[in-house]
Amino acid sequence: MQQIYAGLYDVPLPSAPEDVPQCLEVEGAVDADTFMRDYVLRSQPVIFRGAVAHWPALARWTNEFLRYASPVGARRGGGARSAAGAE
C-alpha cells in the first residue's frame, strides 16, 4: 500500500472544470488499496452508495438522540440527559 501512497503527490490535478471526470457511482464499499488505485490516484470523483449501511450509528443517531447528545440541543431545552442516556 505504501507504493500506492508514494505516487499520490505525482498525480496532476485537473486545471479546469472540463478536465474533471464524470463522477462515478459505486454500490457498496471498496478496500483502501482499491480506493487509492482506482479513484484517488486517477483523480476520479466517486460516490459510494450504501457503503455505511451496516453502521450502527445510522439506527442510533435519530433526531431525538442528537437533540439530547448535542450541547446546543441541551441549552435549547433538548434535555439534560447525556448522550449515553438518550437511548
CNS distance restraints for C-alpha pairs under 8 A (distance, minus, plus):
assign (resid   1 and name CA) (resid   5 and name CA) 6.61 0.50 0.50
assign (resid   1 and name CA) (resid  33 and name CA) 6.14 0.50 0.50
assign (resid   2 and name CA) (resid   6 and name CA) 6.01 0.50 0.50
assign (resid   3 and name CA) (resid   7 and name CA) 6.93 0.50 0.50
assign (resid   4 and name CA) (resid   8 and name CA) 6.88 0.50 0.50
assign (resid   4 and name CA) (resid  33 and name CA) 7.44 0.50 0.50
assign (resid   4 and name CA) (resid  36 and name CA) 6.75 0.50 0.50
assign (resid   4 and name CA) (resid  37 and name CA) 6.70 0.50 0.50
assign (resid   4 and name CA) (resid  41 and name CA) 7.98 0.50 0.50
assign (resid   5 and name CA) (resid  36 and name CA) 7.58 0.50 0.50
assign (resid   7 and name CA) (resid  11 and name CA) 6.93 0.50 0.50
assign (resid   7 and name CA) (resid  41 and name CA) 7.52 0.50 0.50
assign (resid   8 and name CA) (resid  40 and name CA) 7.72 0.50 0.50
assign (resid   8 and name CA) (resid  41 and name CA) 5.93 0.50 0.50
assign (resid  11 and name CA) (resid  41 and name CA) 6.21 0.50 0.50
assign (resid  11 and name CA) (resid  42 and name CA) 7.28 0.50 0.50
assign (resid  11 and name CA) (resid  43 and name CA) 7.66 0.50 0.50
assign (resid  13 and name CA) (resid  43 and name CA) 7.10 0.50 0.50
assign (resid  14 and name CA) (resid  19 and name CA) 5.35 0.50 0.50
assign (resid  14 and name CA) (resid  20 and name CA) 5.87 0.50 0.50
assign (resid  14 and name CA) (resid  43 and name CA) 7.95 0.50 0.50
assign (resid  15 and name CA) (resid  19 and name CA) 6.51 0.50 0.50
assign (resid  16 and name CA) (resid  20 and name CA) 7.11 0.50 0.50
assign (resid  20 and name CA) (resid  44 and name CA) 7.91 0.50 0.50
assign (resid  21 and name CA) (resid  43 and name CA) 7.90 0.50 0.50
assign (resid  21 and name CA) (resid  44 and name CA) 6.21 0.50 0.50
assign (resid  21 and name CA) (resid  45 and name CA) 6.99 0.50 0.50
assign (resid  22 and name CA) (resid  44 and name CA) 7.74 0.50 0.50
assign (resid  22 and name CA) (resid  45 and name CA) 7.04 0.50 0.50
assign (resid  23 and name CA) (resid  44 and name CA) 6.92 0.50 0.50
assign (resid  23 and name CA) (resid  45 and name CA) 4.70 0.50 0.50
assign (resid  23 and name CA) (resid  46 and name CA) 5.20 0.50 0.50
assign (resid  23 and name CA) (resid  47 and name CA) 7.21 0.50 0.50
assign (resid  24 and name CA) (resid  44 and name CA) 7.73 0.50 0.50
assign (resid  24 and name CA) (resid  45 and name CA) 6.34 0.50 0.50
assign (resid  24 and name CA) (resid  46 and name CA) 4.61 0.50 0.50
assign (resid  24 and name CA) (resid  47 and name CA) 6.21 0.50 0.50
assign (resid  25 and name CA) (resid  46 and name CA) 5.69 0.50 0.50
assign (resid  25 and name CA) (resid  47 and name CA) 4.80 0.50 0.50
assign (resid  25 and name CA) (resid  48 and name CA) 6.00 0.50 0.50
assign (resid  25 and name CA) (resid  49 and name CA) 6.90 0.50 0.50
assign (resid  26 and name CA) (resid  46 and name CA) 7.12 0.50 0.50
assign (resid  26 and name CA) (resid  47 and name CA) 6.16 0.50 0.50
assign (resid  26 and name CA) (resid  48 and name CA) 4.89 0.50 0.50
assign (resid  26 and name CA) (resid  49 and name CA) 6.03 0.50 0.50
assign (resid  27 and name CA) (resid  48 and name CA) 5.77 0.50 0.50
assign (resid  27 and name CA) (resid  49 and name CA) 4.84 0.50 0.50
assign (resid  27 and name CA) (resid  50 and name CA) 6.18 0.50 0.50
assign (resid  27 and name CA) (resid  51 and name CA) 7.07 0.50 0.50
assign (resid  28 and name CA) (resid  48 and name CA) 5.95 0.50 0.50
assign (resid  28 and name CA) (resid  49 and name CA) 5.72 0.50 0.50
assign (resid  28 and name CA) (resid  50 and name CA) 5.10 0.50 0.50
assign (resid  28 and name CA) (resid  51 and name CA) 4.26 0.50 0.50
assign (resid  28 and name CA) (resid  52 and name CA) 7.82 0.50 0.50
assign (resid  29 and name CA) (resid  48 and name CA) 6.26 0.50 0.50
assign (resid  29 and name CA) (resid  49 and name CA) 7.91 0.50 0.50
assign (resid  29 and name CA) (resid  50 and name CA) 7.58 0.50 0.50
assign (resid  29 and name CA) (resid  51 and name CA) 4.65 0.50 0.50
assign (resid  29 and name CA) (resid  52 and name CA) 7.85 0.50 0.50
assign (resid  30 and name CA) (resid  34 and name CA) 6.19 0.50 0.50
assign (resid  30 and name CA) (resid  35 and name CA) 6.20 0.50 0.50
assign (resid  31 and name CA) (resid  35 and name CA) 6.21 0.50 0.50
assign (resid  32 and name CA) (resid  36 and name CA) 6.18 0.50 0.50
assign (resid  33 and name CA) (resid  37 and name CA) 6.07 0.50 0.50
assign (resid  34 and name CA) (resid  38 and name CA) 5.68 0.50 0.50
assign (resid  34 and name CA) (resid  39 and name CA) 7.75 0.50 0.50
assign (resid  35 and name CA) (resid  39 and name CA) 5.43 0.50 0.50
assign (resid  35 and name CA) (resid  40 and name CA) 6.50 0.50 0.50
assign (resid  36 and name CA) (resid  40 and name CA) 4.75 0.50 0.50
assign (resid  36 and name CA) (resid  41 and name CA) 5.80 0.50 0.50
assign (resid  37 and name CA) (resid  41 and name CA) 5.54 0.50 0.50
assign (resid  37 and name CA) (resid  42 and name CA) 7.17 0.50 0.50
assign (resid  38 and name CA) (resid  42 and name CA) 6.24 0.50 0.50
assign (resid  38 and name CA) (resid  44 and name CA) 7.42 0.50 0.50
assign (resid  39 and name CA) (resid  43 and name CA) 5.84 0.50 0.50
assign (resid  39 and name CA) (resid  44 and name CA) 4.59 0.50 0.50
assign (resid  39 and name CA) (resid  45 and name CA) 6.67 0.50 0.50
assign (resid  39 and name CA) (resid  46 and name CA) 7.06 0.50 0.50
assign (resid  40 and name CA) (resid  44 and name CA) 6.26 0.50 0.50
assign (resid  53 and name CA) (resid  58 and name CA) 7.22 0.50 0.50
assign (resid  54 and name CA) (resid  58 and name CA) 7.88 0.50 0.50
assign (resid  55 and name CA) (resid  59 and name CA) 7.92 0.50 0.50
assign (resid  56 and name CA) (resid  60 and name CA) 6.29 0.50 0.50
assign (resid  57 and name CA) (resid  61 and name CA) 5.39 0.50 0.50
assign (resid  58 and name CA) (resid  62 and name CA) 7.80 0.50 0.50
assign (resid  60 and name CA) (resid  65 and name CA) 7.26 0.50 0.50
assign (resid  60 and name CA) (resid  87 and name CA) 7.70 0.50 0.50
assign (resid  61 and name CA) (resid  65 and name CA) 5.70 0.50 0.50
assign (resid  61 and name CA) (resid  66 and name CA) 6.15 0.50 0.50
assign (resid  62 and name CA) (resid  66 and name CA) 6.23 0.50 0.50
assign (resid  63 and name CA) (resid  67 and name CA) 6.03 0.50 0.50
assign (resid  64 and name CA) (resid  68 and name CA) 6.46 0.50 0.50
assign (resid  64 and name CA) (resid  86 and name CA) 7.92 0.50 0.50
assign (resid  65 and name CA) (resid  69 and name CA) 6.00 0.50 0.50
assign (resid  65 and name CA) (resid  83 and name CA) 7.07 0.50 0.50
assign (resid  65 and name CA) (resid  86 and name CA) 5.53 0.50 0.50
assign (resid  65 and name CA) (resid  87 and name CA) 6.74 0.50 0.50
assign (resid  66 and name CA) (resid  70 and name CA) 5.66 0.50 0.50
assign (resid  66 and name CA) (resid  73 and name CA) 7.66 0.50 0.50
assign (resid  66 and name CA) (resid  83 and name CA) 7.74 0.50 0.50
assign (resid  67 and name CA) (resid  72 and name CA) 7.92 0.50 0.50
assign (resid  67 and name CA) (resid  73 and name CA) 4.74 0.50 0.50
assign (resid  67 and name CA) (resid  74 and name CA) 7.01 0.50 0.50
assign (resid  67 and name CA) (resid  78 and name CA) 5.47 0.50 0.50
assign (resid  67 and name CA) (resid  79 and name CA) 7.65 0.50 0.50
assign (resid  68 and name CA) (resid  73 and name CA) 5.97 0.50 0.50
assign (resid  68 and name CA) (resid  74 and name CA) 5.97 0.50 0.50
assign (resid  68 and name CA) (resid  78 and name CA) 5.48 0.50 0.50
assign (resid  68 and name CA) (resid  79 and name CA) 5.50 0.50 0.50
assign (resid  68 and name CA) (resid  80 and name CA) 7.08 0.50 0.50
assign (resid  68 and name CA) (resid  81 and name CA) 6.28 0.50 0.50
assign (resid  68 and name CA) (resid  82 and name CA) 6.69 0.50 0.50
assign (resid  68 and name CA) (resid  83 and name CA) 6.10 0.50 0.50
assign (resid  68 and name CA) (resid  86 and name CA) 6.13 0.50 0.50
assign (resid  69 and name CA) (resid  73 and name CA) 7.26 0.50 0.50
assign (resid  69 and name CA) (resid  74 and name CA) 7.52 0.50 0.50
assign (resid  69 and name CA) (resid  81 and name CA) 7.67 0.50 0.50
assign (resid  69 and name CA) (resid  82 and name CA) 6.00 0.50 0.50
assign (resid  69 and name CA) (resid  83 and name CA) 4.10 0.50 0.50
assign (resid  69 and name CA) (resid  84 and name CA) 7.86 0.50 0.50
assign (resid  69 and name CA) (resid  86 and name CA) 7.08 0.50 0.50
assign (resid  70 and name CA) (resid  74 and name CA) 6.31 0.50 0.50
assign (resid  70 and name CA) (resid  83 and name CA) 7.71 0.50 0.50
assign (resid  71 and name CA) (resid  75 and name CA) 6.32 0.50 0.50
assign (resid  72 and name CA) (resid  76 and name CA) 6.31 0.50 0.50
assign (resid  73 and name CA) (resid  77 and name CA) 6.41 0.50 0.50
assign (resid  73 and name CA) (resid  78 and name CA) 4.71 0.50 0.50
assign (resid  73 and name CA) (resid  79 and name CA) 7.21 0.50 0.50
assign (resid  74 and name CA) (resid  78 and name CA) 4.59 0.50 0.50
assign (resid  74 and name CA) (resid  79 and name CA) 4.99 0.50 0.50
assign (resid  74 and name CA) (resid  80 and name CA) 5.75 0.50 0.50
assign (resid  75 and name CA) (resid  79 and name CA) 7.94 0.50 0.50
assign (resid  81 and name CA) (resid  85 and name CA) 5.77 0.50 0.50
assign (resid  81 and name CA) (resid  86 and name CA) 6.38 0.50 0.50
assign (resid  82 and name CA) (resid  86 and name CA) 6.43 0.50 0.50
assign (resid  83 and name CA) (resid  87 and name CA) 7.68 0.50 0.50
